[in-house]
Amino acid sequence: MTSGEPVTSGDTVTASETTRRPASRARRATITGLLVVAGVVLLLVSVGVAITLGPADILLVNVRDIVANHLGFTDIPVKLSKDAIVWEERLPRAFVAAACGAGLGLCGVIMQSLLRNPLADPFILGISSGASTGAVAIGILGLGGASIGLSGGAFIGALVAFGLVLLLSRLSGGGTDRVVLAGVASTQLFSALTSLIIFAFADSDETRGVMFWLLGSLEGVRWDDVALCAIVVVAGSILCLRYAHALDAFAFGEDVAASLGIHVARTRAILLIATALITATLVSVAGAIGFVGLVLPHAARLLVGPRHGRLIPATAIIGAIFMVWVDAGSRVAFSPTPLPVGVGTALVGVPVFIGLLARRRRRA
């Protein structure tokens, strides 16, 4: 259009839309930021309150003073017994629980998007079964000795299982459906190997200890476990946010993603490997925890919608809060004997998932 031509109504609408779109994006970004801040605050409050639950007489103000003392902000006198319970036992446990909830929820989002399967979760790739076999091989057969440990064996087993899934899916021609089928085969194989080792070589005490760990346990976690889980989950979250727009495109199929200029095979490989590493790390520390990656992405979609720029941080925060409270409930439900946290997630997750399915059916 030249300077002498009149401006038509169509041009006016286009210009108006162009003006509104950046403002709308900025408004959505602001709302998302505020929700993330509110979620982080709620998570910190949840951690503080969860730490006070238990047989020991610990108040929220005690938690505040102990944390401030260890961070060097204050020097308030606190009983050594309370300091040990909060700083050495319950606080690391709460942080690892939060990391597990955030990481497994994040992995569920990625897998459901990449595989376009609403029932996909981190354990569909057989990573949990591989980790179980690795832990059993170390704990019962003594492979690798004390230098590797139960968590190290679980980590190695998880990576071996994922490598097998990639190999099987490639040999069968690739594609998301092949990855799912390879994951099912890997799960059955490593589950059978775990059962075989326990049946053939374990005594009753070893069987009891291994089975408790396989059900998901946060007993005995320490600050080095917190650091490992936090680094892996934060790095994975940043990577997944980097690919948020690609994940939005994957929701419409690989052909649509490719038409938008996304390198489908490379993106899928990067995100699946990241998912495997996150899951392997968390399983090696906390054992097998089910239903977190399956249920929480659906709950987050109900709150923030399907766009991954909002869905990824929302799922991570909701997962962290969920796991903190499930762990606290599992810890005090049958005190002094803790309930395996994997049992707690299943008892809560199954009814929630049934409710989500019923709601989706009513909407359909």
C-alpha positions in Angstrom: 0.0 0.0 0.0 1.4 3.4 -1.0 1.1 6.5 1.2 -1.7 7.9 -1.0 -4.0 4.9 -0.7 -6.7 4.7 1.9 -6.5 2.3 4.8 -9.1 -0.4 4.5 -11.0 -2.0 7.3 -9.1 -5.3 6.6 -5.8 -3.5 7.1 -7.1 -1.9 10.3 -8.0 -5.3 11.7 -4.7 -6.8 10.8 -2.8 -4.0 12.5 -5.0 -4.3 15.6 -4.4 -8.0 15.8 -0.7 -7.4 15.4 -0.7 -5.0 18.3 -2.8 -7.2 20.5 -0.8 -10.4 20.0 2.4 -9.3 21.8 0.3 -7.8 24.6 -1.6 -11.1 24.9 1.6 -13.1 25.0 3.1 -10.8 27.6 0.0 -11.1 29.7 0.0 -14.9 29.5 3.7 -14.9 30.4 3.0 -12.7 33.4 0.2 -14.9 34.6 2.3 -18.0 34.1 5.2 -16.4 36.1 2.9 -15.4 39.0 1.5 -19.0 39.1 5.0 -20.4 39.2 6.0 -18.1 42.0 2.8 -19.0 43.9 3.5 -22.7 43.3 7.0 -22.4 44.6 5.8 -20.7 47.7 3.2 -23.4 48.3 5.9 -26.0 47.8 8.2 -24.5 50.4 5.3 -24.2 52.8 4.4 -27.8 52.2 8.0 -28.9 52.8 8.1 -26.9 56.1 4.8 -28.3 57.4 5.6 -31.9 56.3 8.8 -31.8 58.3 6.9 -31.1 61.5 4.8 -34.3 61.1 5.9 -37.3 63.1 6.4 -38.5 66.6 9.1 -35.9 67.5 7.7 -32.6 68.9 8.9 -30.2 66.1 7.2 -26.9 65.3 7.4 -24.9 62.1 9.3 -22.2 64.0 11.9 -24.9 64.9 12.3 -25.8 61.2 12.8 -22.1 60.4 15.4 -21.7 63.1 17.3 -24.9 62.2 17.4 -24.0 58.5 18.5 -20.5 59.2 21.3 -21.7 61.5 22.7 -24.1 58.9 22.6 -21.4 56.2 24.5 -19.0 58.5 21.8 -16.4 58.9 21.3 -16.9 62.6 22.7 -18.7 65.6 19.6 -19.6 67.6 20.1 -22.4 70.2 18.3 -25.6 69.2 18.2 -29.0 70.7 20.7 -31.3 69.0 18.1 -34.0 68.7 15.7 -31.7 66.8 18.5 -30.4 64.7 19.5 -33.9 63.6 15.9 -34.9 62.9 15.2 -31.9 60.7 18.5 -31.3 59.0 19.8 -34.8 58.6 16.6 -36.8 58.1 13.4 -35.1 57.3 14.6 -32.1 55.2 16.7 -34.2 52.7 13.8 -36.6 52.5 11.3 -33.9 51.7 13.6 -32.4 49.1 14.2 -35.8 47.4 10.4 -36.4 47.4 9.9 -33.1 45.7 12.5 -33.8 43.1 11.0 -37.2 42.4 7.5 -35.8 42.0 8.8 -33.0 39.7 11.0 -35.2 37.7 8.6 -38.1 37.2 5.8 -35.8 36.4 8.0 -34.0 33.8 8.9 -37.4 32.3 5.2 -38.2 32.0 4.5 -35.0 30.1 7.3 -35.6 27.6 6.4 -39.3 27.0 2.7 -38.6 26.6 3.5 -35.9 24.1 6.2 -37.7 22.1 4.3 -41.0 22.0 0.9 -39.4 21.7 -0.4 -41.8 24.3 -2.3 -40.5 27.3 -1.4 -43.6 29.3 2.3 -43.3 28.8 4.5 -42.8 31.8 8.3 -43.0 32.5 8.1 -46.7 33.3 6.6 -47.7 29.9 10.2 -47.8 28.6 11.1 -50.6 31.1 13.5 -48.3 33.0 11.9 -49.2 36.4 12.2 -52.9 35.7 15.8 -52.5 34.6 16.6 -50.5 37.7 15.1 -53.2 39.8 17.2 -55.9 38.2 20.3 -53.9 38.7 19.6 -53.3 42.3 18.8 -57.0 42.9 22.0 -58.0 41.1 24.1 -55.9 43.5 22.1 -56.5 46.7 21.7 -60.3 46.3 24.3 -61.5 43.9 27.0 -59.1 45.1 28.0 -58.1 41.6 30.4 -55.1 41.7 30.8 -55.3 45.5 30.3 -52.4 47.8 31.9 -49.9 45.4 28.7 -49.7 43.3 26.0 -50.0 45.9 22.3 -50.5 45.5 21.6 -47.2 43.9 24.6 -47.5 41.5 23.3 -50.9 40.4 19.8 -49.5 39.9 21.2 -46.7 37.7 23.3 -49.1 35.6 20.3 -51.4 35.2 18.0 -48.6 34.1 20.5 -47.4 31.4 20.9 -51.0 30.1 17.1 -51.4 29.9 16.8 -48.1 28.0 19.6 -49.1 25.7 17.7 -52.4 25.0 14.5 -50.5 24.2 16.4 -48.2 21.7 18.0 -51.3 20.1 14.7 -53.2 19.8 12.8 -50.2 18.4 15.5 -49.5 15.8 15.6 -53.2 14.7 11.8 -53.2 14.4 11.8 -50.1 12.1 11.6 -47.2 14.6 8.5 -45.0 15.3 6.7 -44.2 18.5 4.6 -47.3 18.5 7.7 -49.5 18.2 9.2 -47.7 21.2 6.1 -48.5 23.3 6.2 -52.2 22.2 9.9 -52.4 22.9 9.3 -50.9 26.3 6.7 -53.5 27.1 9.0 -56.3 26.1 11.9 -54.8 28.1 9.6 -54.5 31.2 8.6 -58.1 31.0 12.2 -59.3 30.5 13.7 -57.4 33.4 10.8 -58.2 35.7 11.3 -61.9 35.0 15.0 -61.6 35.7 14.4 -59.8 39.0 11.9 -62.5 40.1 14.4 -65.2 39.0 17.3 -63.8 41.0 15.1 -63.3 44.2 13.6 -66.7 43.9 16.9 -68.5 43.3 19.4 -66.7 45.4 17.7 -64.5 48.1 17.0 -65.5 51.7 14.0 -64.1 53.6 15.8 -61.1 55.0 17.2 -60.1 51.6 13.9 -60.6 49.9 12.1 -58.4 52.4 14.7 -55.5 52.1 14.8 -55.6 48.3 11.0 -55.8 48.0 10.6 -52.8 50.3 13.1 -50.8 48.2 11.3 -51.8 44.9 8.0 -50.4 46.2 9.6 -47.0 46.5 11.5 -45.9 49.6 13.0 -42.6 50.7 14.5 -44.0 53.9 18.1 -43.0 54.5 18.4 -40.3 51.8 21.1 -37.8 52.4 22.2 -34.4 51.1 24.3 -35.8 48.3 21.1 -37.5 47.1 19.4 -34.2 47.2 22.1 -32.6 45.1 22.1 -35.3 42.5 18.3 -35.3 42.1 18.0 -31.6 42.1 20.7 -31.1 39.4 19.2 -33.8 37.2 15.6 -32.5 37.5 16.5 -28.8 37.0 18.7 -29.6 34.0 16.0 -31.8 32.5 13.3 -29.1 33.1 15.4 -26.5 31.3 16.0 -28.8 28.4 12.3 -29.7 28.1 11.3 -26.0 28.3 13.8 -25.4 25.4 11.7 -27.9 23.4 8.3 -26.7 24.5 7.2 -25.4 21.1 8.4 -28.7 19.5 6.3 -30.6 21.9 3.3 -28.5 21.0 3.8 -29.5 17.4 4.3 -33.2 18.3 0.8 -33.2 19.8 -0.6 -32.9 16.2 1.6 -35.7 14.8 5.2 -36.1 13.5 4.2 -35.0 10.0 2.9 -31.7 11.3 6.0 -31.2 13.4 8.3 -31.9 10.4 6.3 -29.5 8.3 7.0 -26.8 10.8 10.8 -27.3 10.4 11.3 -29.6 13.5 13.9 -32.3 13.2 11.6 -35.1 14.4 14.1 -37.9 14.9 16.7 -35.8 16.6 14.2 -34.1 18.9 12.5 -37.3 19.9 15.9 -39.0 20.6 17.1 -36.1 22.8 13.9 -35.9 24.8 13.6 -39.7 25.3 17.2 -39.9 26.4 16.7 -37.1 28.8 13.6 -38.8 30.1 15.5 -42.0 30.6 18.3 -40.3 32.5 16.0 -38.5 34.8 14.0 -41.6 35.6 17.1 -43.7 36.0 18.6 -41.2 38.5 15.4 -40.9 40.5 14.7 -44.7 40.6 18.3 -45.3 41.7 17.7 -43.1 44.7 14.1 -43.7 45.6 13.1 -47.0 44.0 10.1 -47.6 41.8 7.4 -44.9 42.3 4.4 -45.4 40.1 1.5 -43.3 38.9 3.2 -39.9 39.3 4.2 -39.6 35.7 0.9 -41.0 34.6 -1.6 -39.0 36.6 -0.1 -35.6 37.3 0.3 -34.4 33.6 -3.4 -34.9 33.2 -4.2 -32.9 36.4 -1.9 -30.1 35.2 -3.6 -30.0 31.8 -6.9 -29.4 33.6 -5.4 -26.4 35.3 -3.2 -24.7 32.7 -4.1 -26.3 29.4 -2.1 -28.3 26.9 0.6 -25.7 25.9 3.9 -27.0 27.1 5.4 -23.7 28.0 2.9 -23.7 30.9 2.3 -27.4 31.3 6.0 -28.3 32.0 6.5 -26.0 35.0 3.0 -26.6 36.3 3.4 -30.4 36.2 6.8 -30.1 37.9 5.4 -28.0 40.8 2.3 -30.0 41.2 4.3 -33.2 41.2 6.7 -31.9 43.8 3.9 -30.8 46.2 2.1 -34.1 45.6 5.1 -36.2 46.5 6.0 -34.2 49.6 2.5 -34.8 51.0 2.4 -38.5 49.9 5.8 -39.1 51.5 4.7 -37.3 54.7 1.5 -39.4 54.9 3.4 -42.6 54.2 5.9 -41.7 56.9 3.4 -41.2 59.6 0.5 -43.5 58.6 2.0 -46.6 60.3 4.6 -44.9 62.4 7.2 -46.0 63.5 7.2 -48.3 60.4 7.1 -46.2 57.2 4.8 -47.2 54.4 6.7 -47.5 51.0 6.1 -44.3 49.2 5.2 -46.2 46.0 2.3 -47.7 47.8 1.1 -44.3 48.8 1.3 -42.9 45.3 -0.7 -45.9 44.0 -3.4 -45.5 46.7 -3.8 -41.9 45.9 -3.1 -42.0 42.1 -5.5 -44.8 41.1 -8.7 -43.0 42.4 -7.5 -39.7 41.0 -6.8 -41.3 37.6 -10.2 -43.0 37.6 -11.8 -39.6 38.3 -9.8 -38.0 35.4 -11.0 -40.8 33.1 -14.6 -40.3 34.1 -14.3 -36.5 33.6 -12.8 -37.0 30.1 -15.6 -39.3 29.2 -18.3 -36.8 30.3 -16.6 -34.1 28.2 -16.5 -36.4 25.2 
